[in-house]
């Protein structure tokens, strides 16, 4: 659940960064766009390299079966 919210936050940051880069009205938004975009991409990459909870449970179950032999 938390992972899904963090993915949504990363996606929102990426989209906001792109929108801020493309808008021609406010220079402040344009100057803050790259750090926002970079934060979204970095968060997405970190989340993408975390193991999912299903993979952790499967690995745990596989290792528990090894001790029985």
Backbone torsions as a table, in degrees:
resi	resn	phi	psi	omega
1	UNK	NA	-48.7	178.4
2	UNK	-65.0	-38.2	179.7
3	UNK	-62.4	-40.2	178.5
4	UNK	-64.5	-38.4	178.5
5	UNK	-68.1	-37.1	177.8
6	UNK	-68.7	-37.0	174.3
7	UNK	-62.8	-40.3	178.5
8	UNK	-65.5	-39.2	177.3
9	UNK	-64.0	-43.4	179.1
10	UNK	-62.3	-42.9	178.9
11	UNK	-64.2	-41.9	178.8
12	UNK	-64.6	-39.7	177.7
13	UNK	-63.9	-41.3	178.8
14	UNK	-63.5	-47.3	-179.6
15	UNK	-65.3	-39.1	178.3
16	UNK	-65.8	-39.6	178.2
17	UNK	-62.7	-41.5	178.4
18	UNK	-66.5	-43.7	179.0
19	UNK	-63.6	-38.6	179.2
20	UNK	-67.3	-34.1	177.4
21	UNK	-68.8	-34.9	-173.4
22	UNK	-86.4	-15.4	-176.5
23	UNK	-79.5	139.6	-176.4
24	UNK	-100.5	7.0	-168.0
25	UNK	-94.0	-42.6	-173.2
26	UNK	-119.8	119.6	-179.0
27	UNK	-68.1	-33.4	179.4
28	UNK	-60.2	-44.0	178.2
29	UNK	-64.5	-38.7	179.5
30	UNK	-65.7	-38.2	-178.6
31	UNK	-74.2	-23.8	177.8
32	UNK	-92.1	-3.0	-172.4
33	UNK	-67.9	-43.2	-176.5
34	UNK	-65.2	-44.3	176.2
35	UNK	-61.7	-35.7	177.7
36	UNK	-66.2	-45.2	178.2
37	UNK	-62.4	-43.3	179.6
38	UNK	-64.0	-40.6	178.3
39	UNK	-63.4	-40.8	178.4
40	UNK	-65.3	-42.6	179.7
41	UNK	-67.6	-41.8	179.5
42	UNK	-63.9	-43.7	178.1
43	UNK	-62.3	-42.8	179.6
44	UNK	-62.9	-41.2	-179.6
45	UNK	-67.9	-39.9	177.5
46	UNK	-63.6	-45.6	179.7
47	UNK	-64.2	-34.3	-178.3
48	UNK	-70.3	-24.2	179.9
49	UNK	-93.1	-4.9	175.5
50	UNK	-77.1	140.6	176.3
51	UNK	-71.0	144.2	178.7
52	UNK	-76.2	159.5	-178.3
53	UNK	-67.1	-31.0	178.2
54	UNK	-67.0	-38.5	178.9
55	UNK	-68.1	-36.6	178.6
56	UNK	-66.6	-43.2	180.0
57	UNK	-65.1	-40.4	179.6
58	UNK	-64.5	-43.7	178.9
59	UNK	-63.7	-41.0	179.5
60	UNK	-64.3	-43.3	179.6
61	UNK	-66.0	-37.1	179.1
62	UNK	-66.0	-40.2	-178.8
63	UNK	-73.4	-29.1	176.8
64	UNK	-67.6	-34.3	178.8
65	UNK	-69.8	-26.4	-179.4
66	UNK	-69.3	-27.5	-177.0
67	UNK	-77.0	-19.3	-178.0
68	UNK	-74.4	-22.6	-174.3
69	UNK	-77.7	NA	NA
